[in-house]
Amino acid sequence: MTDDWVELRDLNAKTFKAEEGGGTQIERQSWKKFLQHVLAEEFRIVRSKIGAPHQKQNKAAMIEWIDKHPRAGVEIHDQEVASWCNETLGVVTCSVTLDGKDYRNVKVFNKSPQGQWECVYWQVTQLTPD
């Protein structure tokens, strides 16, 4: 189980890295190819901004959004990364800072029949007002 926790924490960091878009490479592949592999077909992300309606995206919409809105400089607060998992389901939570604003992130992963972890849900909640 410890190996799964380590793998999920690593995937958490790599999904943030993929949000940089552009020429970003992860595991010797483009960020798009990485996300095509790691995000499940039923993937959903919900972005919650203080004072604004939630923005919901599926896998294709998120990849398109990154293509048009690359971002860099996400600081993951490693001491605050928490993981839980069993043989088929994993949850990773962490606090991050981007552009001076604090966010809370929750990612839910499901292990595919082939044994690969896939992200099925990602919740981003802004904690610092604009």
N, C-alpha and C positions, 0 to 999 in steps of 0.2 A: 504494500500500500504506500510506503514511503516514496518509492519510485514514481508512483502516480502523482503524488503531491508535488514532487519536484518538477515533473513534466507539465503539470497544470500551471504552476507558477511561471515556468519558462514560456508556455504558450500565452499566458496573460501578458507578459512583457513583449513578446513578439507581435501580438495583435496591436499593441500600442505603437510599436515600431512601424508596422505596416501602414498605419494611418499617416505616416510621413509622405506616402505616395511617391510620385516622381520616379527617380532611378533607384529607390530603396530596394535592396536585396535582402532576403531572409532565407537562410538555409540554401544559399546558392541559387535562388530563384527570385523572380520578380515578386513584389508585394502582392500584385493581383493574383498570380498563380498560387502563392501561399494562402491567401484568403479564400480562393476557390476551393482549396483542399481542406482548410481548417473550419470554415463556416459551413454548418449543416445546411442542407437544402431548405429546411423549415426555419432557418435562422431569422431572428427578429432582434432589432435594437430599438430601445426607447431612450431618447435624449430628453432630459427634463431640465429646463432652464428657469430660473427664478422669474416669476412674473410673466411667463410665456407658456403657450400650450405645448404639450409633449410632441416631439417629432418622432414618428415611428418609421422604420425602414426595414425592408427585407434584405436578403443577401445582395441581390443585383443593385438595389437602390443604394446600399451602403458603399459598394465598390464604385459605383458611378459618382457618389458624393465625394469620396476620397480623391477620385480622379480630378474633380473640379475644385476641391478644397483641401489640398495637401496641407498637413500641419506637422510641425516639428517642435521639439522642446518639451514633450510631456515628461514630467518628473514623477516617477513612481516612488512613493514613500515605502521603501522595502520593509521597514520595521512594522508597518501596518498591514502587510499582505497576510491575509488569512485564507486558508484552504481547508476544504472538507471534501472527502470523496469515499465512495465504496467501489465495488468492482465495475459499475456501469455509469455512475453519475458523479459529477464533481462540481464544486462551487468555489470560485475564487473571488474575494473582495479585496479592494484596496482603495486608498486615498491617493489622488494624483493632483498635481498642480500644472496648469497650462495657462500661459499668458497672465500669470499672477492671480488666477482664480482657482479655488479649490473645488474638487469634484469627488464624489464617492462613486465607485464602479463596482458592479456585481456582474460576474459572468458565470453562466451555467454551461457545463460541458456534458456531453453524452458520449459514451464509448461505443463506437460502431461495431458491427459484427466482425469486422476485419481487425479490431483491436486498436483503432486510432481514435483519439479524442477529437470531437467536433464541438464547436461552440454553437449552442442552440439559442441562447438568449444573452443579451448584454444590456444592462441598465446603467445609464450615466445620469447622475444627479448633481447639478451645480449647487454648491454650498455657499459660495461667495457671490454677493450681488454685483451686478455690473456697475 
